[in-house]
Amino acid sequence: MIIGITDGVTYVASDVPAILKYTKNVYYIGNHEMAKLVPGEATFYNLDGDVIQKDITEITFSAEAAEKGGYEHFMMKEILEQPDVVKATMNSVIKDDKIDLSSVGLSDEEIKNISNITIVACGSAWHVGMAAKYVFEDLAKIPVRVELGSEFRYRKPLLDKNGLVVVISQSGETADSLAALREAKDRGVKTLAIVNVVGSSIAREADSVFYTLAGPEIAVATTKAYSCQLVSTYLLALQFGLIRGEIEEVEYKNYIKELQTIPDKIQRIIDDKERIQWVASKFANVKDVFFVGRGIDYAIGLEGSLKMKEISYVHSEAYAAGELKHGTISLIEDGTLVIGILSQDDLYEKTVSNMVECKARGAYLMGLTTFGHYAIEDTADFIT
Ligand code: BG6
């Protein structure tokens, strides 16, 4: 719940966009807190009736950012916003071609002493965690475990006092993720939140916060916040890698340069949307869709598959490409759509061979790969 204040008027709403037209000054009310509202003023109390002081938060995004702006759906608008918001998120920590985590509140000393990382999240944010595991282990050589918030909170996970628990959440309010954060804090483990909504419960309660700058995400199924979360984990892993001496300065600089090309690359994909819409209409009535990939491509497939289910109401599964043959391949039949994700050169041939196995069973193959991998045209029926 939030409380908005302006001259002579007080508003109560469940989220900021509802009152943005009227005020940008809001209070976040926490659990076990009460508020007495009079026009233009709010006083806060704990359950004993003692007054508590709260700071007002000024919302930085505009009312227009939370409106459809001529688009038919918020989701379409949010997909198209990705290049800008990913750039804004990167720019918030890249200063003079270096990553500066001072706004996050993580010191070099703390980063050096982290023994392991536990990432806890739900839904798409959990998929970001699955991708981040590969990146952190690769760049920073820190062991990473990825947990679902709804599982973590109901068991007794082993947590090391020198570990770091990273909670990823767009809203900062998902109950299972919040409960996991509290569990970690109760056990005295340092917490870092990657959150989009300023002032949300997870942002307020975590020891350090990396804010994604996706702006308001109105569509329930995340798109732009997911992309910002992904890039945030890359930035963190890169900085951890440098500080812990796992990557050289030159390599670090090259990665930063590469990261800075991502917004334009996303734009290039968006510019190709007519082709993507064409293939989507061709497969709109498909019964099953399988996403296959290895390593980080598997993690990306998990998200693609969730979107397919949630947005298109089409049954879909994501598989680590090498695992498909252990039973599930029996579900591949004539016309089943299999989307192979092929973004890594070293795993390319391996995944292609798994796609060929599906083709032998009648699957229609789509290859999702980076520009220049034209050889995939020999195998896949459609390439993007
Ligand atoms: C789900 C949404 O209900 O919540 C997903 O449909 C989202 O898109 C998930 O990833 C978790 O939400 P949050 O706010 O914690 O990132």
Residues whose N, C-alpha, C, O or C-beta is under 5 A from the ligand:
A	BS01	BG6	C122 G123 S124 A125 I168 S169 Q170 S171 G172 T174 V220 A221 T222
